[in-house]
Amino acid sequence: MSNITLPGDPPPEGAPPGGRRAAAVWGIGVSVYFVAVIFRTSLGVAGLDAADRFDVNASALSTFSILQLLVYAGMQIPVGLLVDRLGTKKVLAIGVVLFTAGQLGFAFSPTYGTALASRALLGCGDAMTFISVLRLGTRWFPARRGPLVAQLAGLAGMAGNLVSTLLLARLLHGIGWTAAFAGSALAGVVVLVLLLLFLKDHPEGHEPQPFPHRGTAYVRRQIAESWREPGTRLGLWVHFTTQFPAMVFLLLWGMPFLVEAQGLSRATAGELLTLVVLSNMAVGLVYGQVVARHHGARLPLALGTVGATALLWAATLAYPGDHAPMWLLVALCTVLGACGPASMLGFDFARPANPPERQGTASGITNMGGFVASMSTLLAIGVLLDATGDDYRIAFSSVFALQALGVSQILRLRSRAARRERERLVASRVSSVHVPA
């Protein structure tokens, strides 16, 4: 039976109950993701400091984030398989240990090479968090709550980004590199203790059906069957197209762009980065509520976000004059805040296309999209900056190429995914009708 539940449908028999207990357990998982995002985005406020500390150019600086995202993206399918096989708690625990070790190693790295290795370790641990949190949500809440639960998880991630932008930036310039990064690593220890003591994979009485592991044949089948679903592929391309403009801006290049290309002070640039995060949090709540009530709003919201982002980037980069006006930069950062919530819509295409035992794998495939796009754009911007003598207009124009690629794939897959979803929904409703003997 399909796991599709649309707004207005009654919850299926045996659905997870939700409630306060679910919120408490899920909140522990979200706290792990919150800390992971703090560590992931910490380089975004330390990019200029890292360039000075390790004496590297733009391409080498972008390698920090590229390697981190390369590891993250490469781990998504393996992590999805691990979550499906081992459960949330074990995978999250491994992730916390790895990303905390990575953050601590970054604090004490004496050379560029050791710092790169630390960011790779951090990316490996970070990769294990979000898919696990999504899986935790599907185990503890009814399917009809899926869009809102996913957006709330993304909201917690942006709260972590906000902490990184506001608190870690101040610590960095107040107590120095080593103390700031090493001190932040203590948050990983705290969430690890909470995780080990209180987190459970599923409510009592809602244990998943056991299924045997069949080695490489099982792995290949999980991946192939997930990929065969048009909804999974559509989810990947929605995530690919929507997430990366804000990710690139917040993760590394936003601060240099605002300071070096737009002539702003670091304080003002930090405020604009904060605006991206705050906008993300506000839009996430709106998108979650809209999709929970109107299932058909997913694609218009995603494509509308892509269009608005492209329009504001074009206006900013093409503005005549040395610097764009503040009102335009504010508008750009506000719209960039919608990219994160729009990327979460990708999971709302993949989730109903796959049964519970493939949710981790399908989420892993979907989650690769935005991080592959972000990694590609981070590299393109760094290379173009070095090649053009720090011409940010040319470098940031690479955003449009990836948006065009993503939109073309979304338009190609949307009809097939919609048709397949309707077929699953009809089959689910028919199978739920019981005819008296």
N, C-alpha and C positions, 0 to 999 in steps of 0.2 A: 504494500500500500504506500502511496506517496505521502510525504510529510508536508504537503502544501496546505496552508491554512490562510485564508484571506480574511480581511476585515469584515466583521459581521458574522463569520462562521462560528459555531459553537466549538469549544475546545474538544479535541478527540478524546475518547475514553483512554484513560491511562496516561494522559499528558502530565508533564511535571507540574507541581502545584503552584510554584512561585511563592510569594509571600515574604515575610520578614526573614525567615531562616534562609531562604534562597538569596535574598539581597545581602545578608551578612556574609555568607560563604562566597558569593560572587564578588563582593566587595574586596575580599582578601586577594582574589585573583587580579582584580583591577588594580589594587595597590601595587602589585608586582609590575604590572604594565606601566603604571604611573612612574615608578622609579626607573624602569628601563628607558622610558622616553627622556627623562631628565639626563641620564647618562648619554643616550644617543645624540641629543641635541646640544650637549655641553660644548661641543666644538663650534657650534654656530655663534656663540658669544665669545669664543676664544680664538677665532680664526686668525685675526691680525696678530694676537699674542703668540700663537703657534708659529706663524711665519717668522717672527723675530726670534723666538726661542730656538727653533731648529734651523734658521737661516735658509729658508726654502722659497722658491718662486710660486706663482699661481698654480702651475700644473702640479707641482709636488704637493702643494697644500691641498688641492682638490683630491689627490690620491688618498688622503686620510679618509675622507667621506666615501670615495669610490670603493675602496677596499672594504670598508665597513658595510656598505650596501651590497657589494658583490657577495660577501659572505652571507649577509642576511637573505638576499634573493636566492642564492644557491641552496640555502638550508630550508626553504619553504616547503618543498615537497617531502624531503626526509622528515621534517618536523611534523607535517601533517600525518604522515604514516605512523610516526612515533606516538602522536596523540591518539590516533585511532587504536593503536596497539597497546600502549602502556597506560593511557589515561592522563588526565590533566596534571595531577599533583606531582607525579614523578618528573614529567617533562618541565614543568615550571620550576621545580627545585633545581634541576640541572641548569636551567637557564639563569637562575639567580646567581648561582655559584660562578658561572662563566662571566656574566656581565659585570659582577662586582670585582672579580679578579682583573678584568680588562680595565675598568675605571681606576683601580688602584695601581695597576701597572703603568697606565698613562700618566698618573701623577708623578711617578718616580723615574720615568723614562729619560735617560741621559742623552739619547741619540734619536735621530729621525727613524732609524730602522726599528729600534725597540718600541718606539711610539706607534709605528705602523702595526707591529705585531699585537700590541695592546688593543688597538682599535678593531683589529680583526677578531680578537677574542671577545671583545664587547659585542660586536655584531653577531657573533655566533650565539651568545646567550640571549641577546635581544630578539633574535629570530624565533626563539621558543616561547615568547610571551603572548603575542596577540592572538595567534591561532588557538592557543590553549584557553585564553579568556573567552573567545567566541564559542569554543566547544563547551566550556563550563556554563555559558549562558543557555545553550540549547539543552543541556542536561537538567538545569534547575528552573527554567521558565517555559511556559507554553509557547508554541511556535508563533502564535499571533503576536507575541511580544518581541519577536526576533529583531525587526527593524529598529525599534526603540532601544532595546538592550545593546545592539551593536553600536548605535550612535552614542549611547551613554559611555560605552567603553572607549570610543574615539574621543569623547569629551574628556575623559580622565587622562588620556594621553596628551591632549592639548594642555590640560592643567599642568602636567609634568613639563611641557615645553615652556609654559608661563613661569614656572619655578626656575627653570634653567635661565630664561631670559632676564628675570628680575633678581633672583637671589644669587645664583651662581656667578652672574656677571659682577655683582657687587663684591662677593667674596674674592673673586679672581683679582680684582684691582685693589682689594683691601688687605688681604692676608697672603696673597701670592699664589702662584701656580700650584706648587706641590700641596700646600695646606688646603687649598680650595678643592682640588680633585680628590685628595685622600680623605678629607672630611666628608665629602658627598658620598663616598663609597660606604660609609657607615649605614646609610639608608638601605643598602642591599642586605646588610646583616639583619636589620630589623624586620624587613619583609620576609626574609627566609625563616626566621623564627615563627612569625605569624602563620606562614604557609605550612610549616611542618606540624604545628600544634592544632590548627583549626580547620584547614581546608579539606573538603571531601569532594570526590569526583562527581557524586550524584546523590539525590535524596534516597532515603531508605524506601525500599519497595519499588524503586525505579532503576534497578540495575540493568545495564544493557545486556542483550543476549550474547552469550559467549560464542566466539567463532574461532576456529583453529587457524593458526598462522601456517601458511603453506610455503614459506620461503620466498624465493625470488619470483615464483609464479604468482603468488598472492600480491606481491608488490607491483608487478607489472599489470596485473588485472585491476588493482585499485586505481592506478594512475590512468590506465587506458579507459576504464569505464567512466571515470570522472571527466576526462578530457573529451570523451565522445559526446557528452551532453552539451548542446549549444549554450545552455545557461551558464555553464562553467566558463566557457570561452568568452561569452559576452561579459561575464563578471570580471574576467581578467582584463579585457580591453577597456571597460569602464574604469576600473581601478588604475590602469596604465595611463589613461588620458586625463583623468581628473586630479590625481594626487601630486604629480611631480612638480608643477610650478611653485606651489607653496613649500613643498619639501625641500627643493633646491634653495629657495629663498631663506628658509628658516635654518636649514642644516649648515649652510656655509656661506652662500654668496650674497645674502641680503645685506648684512652689515657692510662688507666692502663696497657693494653697489651704492648704498645710501651715503656712505662716508666719502668714498673716493670719486664716484661718478656724479653724485648729487650735491656734494659739498656740505652735508649735514654734520653736526657734531655727533660723537658717539652716543651721548645722552638722548638726543632727538631720534637718532636711528634706532636706539633701543626701544623708545616709545612706539615707533612705528612697527617694530617687530612684535611688540606686545599687543598692538592693535590687531595684527594678523591672528594672534592666538585668541584674543577675546572675541573677535568676529567668528572664528571657528567654533568656539564654545556656544555662542548664541545661535548660529546657523544650524549647528548639529542638533540642538533641541527642536528647532522648527522642522528640519528635514525628517527627523525620526517620527515626529507626530504626524506629519503629512503622509508619509509612506505607510505608517501603521493604519491610517484611515482610508487612504486611496492608493491601492497597489499599483495602479497604472501611472502614477506620478513619477515612478523611478527614472525612466528614460528622459522625460522632459526636464526633470531637475538636473540630471547629469549633463545633458547636452546644453542646457541653459547656462550651467556653471562654466563649461568649457568656452562657450561663446563670449560670456561676460569677461572671463579671464583674458582671452585673446584680445578682445577689444581694448581693455584697460592697459595691457602690456604694449599694444601697438600705439596707443595714444601717448604713453609715457616715453617710449623709445623714439617716437617720431616727433616729439614736441620740439618746435623750433627754439633754439636757445641752448645755453650751456646746461641749465638745470630745469627740470620739470617743476612747476609750482607745487606748493605744499598741498593744496586741495586735491591735485591729481594723484600725488603720492598717497594721500589718505584714502582716496577712492580705490587705488590699486591694492593697498594693503587690506582694505575691507573686503574686497572681492576675493583676494587670495585666501581669506579666511573661510570661504565656502568650499575650497578645494578638498580639504580633509573630509567634511561631511559627505560631499559628493562621491568621494572614493569609497566610502562605506556602502554606498548603494550597490557596488559591485558584488558584495556578499549577499545582497538581497536577490540577485539573479542566480547566484550559484547555490544558495541554501535550498530553495525548493526544488532544484533540479537533481538533488542527490539524496539518497536515503541516509539515515543516521550513521550507519557504519562507514560512510564515505565523507562525512562532513569535514573531518580534519584534512583529508587529502584535497578535497575540493577547495577548501578555504586556503590551503597552502598554494595551490595553483593560482587562485585569484589574487592572493596577496603578493605574488611575484610581480604582477603587472606594474604597479606604481613604483616599486623599488628598482626594477630594470630601467624604467623610464628616467627615474631620478639619477641613477648611476650614469646613464648615457649622457644626460644633460650636464651633470657635474663635470664630467670629462670634457664635453664639448666646450663648455664655458671656459674652463681652465686653459685648454689648448688655444682657443680663439683669443683669449686675453693676452697670452704670451705672443701669439702670432701677429696681433694687430697693435701691440703697444698699449694694452689696457683699454681698448675701445669696447666699452660695455654695451653699446648699442648693437654692434655686430655680434658680440658674444651671446647676449640674451635673446637674439633673434632665433637662436637654435630651438627655443621653446616652441615656435610655430610649426617647425617640421615634425616634431613628435606629436603635437596636437592633431595635425592633419592626418598622420598615419593612424592614430587611435580612432579618430572620428570615422574614417573610412571603414575600419574593421567593425565598429559598433553598428554602422548602418548596414553592413553586409550580414551581420549575424542576428539583428533584432527580430526579423520576421520568423526565422527558424526557432529561435528561443521562445518567442511568444506562442507559436503554434505548439511546440512541445510542452510548454507549461499548461496550456489549455487542455491538451490531451491528458496530461497527468491529473489535472484537477477533475475532469469529467470521470476518469477511471476511479479516482479516490471517492468521489461522491456516490458513484454507482455501487462500489463495493461496500459502502457503509450502509446501504439500504438493506434491511432485513425483512424478507417476505415470510409471513407465518406459514408453517407447514400445514 
